[in-house]
Amino acid sequence: MLYTLFIHNADPREAGVSQDDMAPVEAAFGAYAKELDEAGVFVTTQILGFPDAATTVTAVDGQPKIQDGPFADSKEYVGGVFVIDVPDLDAALAWAQKCPGTMYGAVEVRPTTLTWSREREWYQP
């Protein structure tokens, strides 16, 4: 079953964290991705840009509206995701506990109910 691990964290720039300070964090996430891959549960990962680089698109009343910035103004944001393929929630939670994101934020675990591929279109994984 597919699960997405959402990594929620505060903006490290606001805490004065430099790029040099981030090197061990990046190394920890690299090691985590390799561990997931070696265990055969890794599907994909995406580390996202900062919210101030976001653009939000809505279509209220059928009219497109584009705004700079994230949809919600929040101290914490989704900084990245890992998608894993594991047998059940217990296995997903075990992997979430190993995620380096738990050291400075929260990791939300959510099951995938539908996914899409070119070959199969919408299906339940």
Residue, then its C-alpha position, 0 to 999 in steps of 0.5 A: m500500500l502506498y503512503t505519503l510521509f509529509i514533512h512539516n517544518a518551520d522555515p530554517r532561514e527564520a531560525g538563522v540556519s545557514q546552508d552550511d548548517m543544512a549539510p548534515v540534514e541533507a546527508a541524513f535525508g540522503a541516507y534515509a532515502k538510500e535506506l528506503d530504497e535498499a529496503g525496497v519500499f522507496v517510490t519517490t521523494q520531493i523536497l519542496g522550495f520555500p513557501d515564498a517561492a509558491t504561486t497559488v491558483t484558484a478558480v472561485d466562481g469559475q474565474p482563475k485567480i493567481q496569487d503569489g505565495p502559499f495558500a495558507d499563512s503559517k509558521e510551518y509548511v510542508g517541506g517535502v514528501f516521501v512516498i513509500d510502498v509498505p504492507d500496512l500503517d504500522a510499517a509506514l509509521a515505523w519508517a516515519q519514525k526513522c525520518p530525519g524530519t522528526m528531529y525538527g518538525a513533524v511527519e504526517v503519514r497518510p495513505t494513498t486511496l487513488t493514484w493515476s498512471r498513463e497505463r492504468e489511469w485512476y486505480q487503487p494501489 
